[in-house]
Amino acid sequence: MTERILVINPNSTRSVTEQMSAAVEAMRLPGGPQIVCETLHEGPAGVETQAQVDASTGLLLDWLSARPEMAASDAIIIGCFSDPGLHALREVYRQPVLGIGESGFNTASAVAERFASIAIVAGSLARHRRKIRAMGFEHRYCGGLAVEMGIAALADVQRARERLVDVGTRLRDDHGAQAIVLGCAGFSAHREALEQKLGVAVIEPTQSAVALAMGQVLARRSLAAPRREAA
């Protein structure tokens, strides 16, 4: 039976879900886990405030409770950089539950000594810093900046890329960032272009979370496989 990794977008903006799905397309390998990206249509258009983060926890739990087949996925990924409901879902479900924010920062810590993050709006930066403190990375986090564009405004691809290049350049040159974490799933389409422009590692957090989930799923597959007797 094919394993399934479920990625849930807690906001109702379908285009964000489509961008996340496109970001992990190369990870859909023959014989590998199925990667399914779903939208929480009951959620806000964008998770941009702490109040929206808090409200999303109940919505995610309700969504999964109403869809036992999806809840039975081999791994569950919360596709929002604020990781709403991460700890609540971990209390309920036994399979790996990952947040893209936590996964993105873990990846950055593995590839660079000093790393930074880009947020959609300045209000999100406080949540980035809280997560960094909780993960114990304060001494390696060199700051964050915001593009000051809401989820809907990201549809202007050219302006979004210009803003990402501008703040990414400042994080590299003024803050000393050796890696930059994209602090919104809606930034995923710009990862490759931004990395080429800046010349530093750019971390797309949905890819990070799916990679970690795939490692867990394939490890369980390996442990479950019958062992061959030595000749």
N, C-alpha and C positions, 0 to 999 in steps of 0.2 A: 504493500500500500504506500502510495506517495505521501511523504510528509508535507505539511503545510505551514508556512510562516505567514501570519496575519499582520498586516500593517493597517492600523486604524488612524485616519485623519480626524481629530476631534472637532475640526471646524467644518462648516457646511459648504465650503468653497470647493466645488468639484475639480476646478483647474489645479488646485494644490495637490489633490490626490493623484491627478494625472501626471503632474511633474514628479512626484515621488515614485510613481510606477515607472516612469521613463528613466529615472535615475538608477533604478535597480534592474533595468532590463538585461544588462550584460551578466547579471548574477543568476538569471533564469537558465540554468544549465541542464542539458539532457541527463536524466537520472538523478538530478538534484531536487531539493525541496521545492514545492510549488510556492510562489510568492504572490499573495493576494492582497491588493490594496483596496480598502473600503472607506467610504465617507460617512461620518456621523451627521446625517442630515438635520438632526434636531439641535445640533450645536450652533454656536455663533458663527458669523461670517469669518471671523478671525479671532484667535485667542491672543489678545493683546494686553489684557489687564489681569491682575491677580484675582479679581472677582470672577472673571471668565475662566481662569485656570481652576478655581475652586468649584465653580458650577459644572465644569466638564467632568469632574470625577463621578458624580452621580449619573450623568448621562452615559458615560462609558460603561459603568456597571450595569445600568439598565439595558443598554444595547446588547451587551454580551449575554446577559441573563435571558433575553428574548431570542437569542440565536445560539442555542446549545452546540450546533455543529461548528460554528465559528469559534465559540469558546473552547472547543476541544482541539483547536489548532496546536501544533507541536511547539510553537513559540508565538507570543503576542508582542507586537511593537506599537508603542504609542507615538504616532507621527506628528508630534508637536514638540518644539524645542524646550518648552516649559515643563514637559513630562507630566501633564496633569493626570492624577489618579495612579501614578506609578506604584506607590507604596500600598495603596488600597487594593489594587489589582494583584499585587504580589501576595497579599494576605489571603486572597480568595482562590487564586489559581496556582497549581503546583508546577506547571511548565514554566520555562523561562519567560519572564515579562521584562521587556527592555524599553527604555525611553531614548529617543534620538538625541536629546540634550546630553544626558549622562554618557551615552555611547560616543558622541562626537568629542567630548572633552577627554574621555579615556583614550581615544585614538590619537588626539593631538598630543597627549602626554607621552605616547609611545614613539612619536616621530620627531618631536622638537623639545628643546629645553625650555624655550619661552614661547608662549602661544597667546592668542587674543581671540576675540569673537566679534561678530557683526550682528547687530539686532535690527529689527524692522523699525522700532520706535525707541526713543530714549527710556521710556518707562520700563522696557523689558530688561534693561541692563542691570537693574537691581536684582532681578531674578537670576540673571547669569552669575552675578557675584555671590549670591546666596548658595547657588549650586556649587560653585567653585570652592567656597568655604566648607560646605558639607563633604566635598570629595577630598579635601586636604591639599588642594593645588594652589593655594594663595601665593606661594613663593615662586610659582612658575607662570602664573597668569599675569600678563603685562597690560591688560586693559581691554576695553570694548568701546565701540562706537556704533551709532545707529545711522541708517540711511534715511530715517524719518519718512517712511512710506508705509502706509497700511497695506493689508493683504490685497484689497481691490486695486490699489495703485500699482502693484507689481505687474499688472497686465501691460503696462507701458514698458516693454522689454528694454528698449534703448535707454530710457531714463534710469531704469533700475540698474542696468549694467554700469552706466556712468557713475551712479552714486556708489555702487559697490567698489568700483575701481578707485574712486576718490577716497573713501574711508579705508579701504584696504591698503592703499599707498601710505596713508597717514599712520596706520597701525604698524606697518613695516618700518617706515623711516623714523617716525617720532617715538614709537613705543618699543621698537626692537623685536617685533613679532617674527618668529621663524616659521610659524604655522598659524593659519587663521581658520577658525571654525565658523561656518555659515550658520547663524543662529535663527534660522527660519527655514522650514521645509519648502517654502515658496521661492527660495534662492537657488534651488538645485540645478536649474537649467544653466546657471552662470558659472558653475564650478570650474570647468575646464578652461574657459576663456579667462577667468580671473586668475587662475594659477599660472597660465602662460604669460599674462600681463605682469603679474607681480613677481614671479620667480621664486615664490615660497610655496610650501605645501598648503593647499586649501582643502579643508575637510568638509565633505557633505555628510551630515549626520545620519540621514536615512540609510545611506550606503554602509556607514559604520555599524549601525544597529543590525542591519540584515546580515552583515558579515559575521558579527558576533553570534547572532541567532543560528546561522548556518553551521558555525563551528560546534555549537551545542547539539544541534539536531544530528549532524553527521557523527559526532562522537557517540551519541546514544545508539545510532545505527550500527556503528562498529562494535560496540559492546554487546549488542543483541545478536550479532551475526554468529553462526556456529563456528567454532574453532576447528581448524584442520589438525589432524593428528600428525606428528612428525614422522617422516618416513624412516 
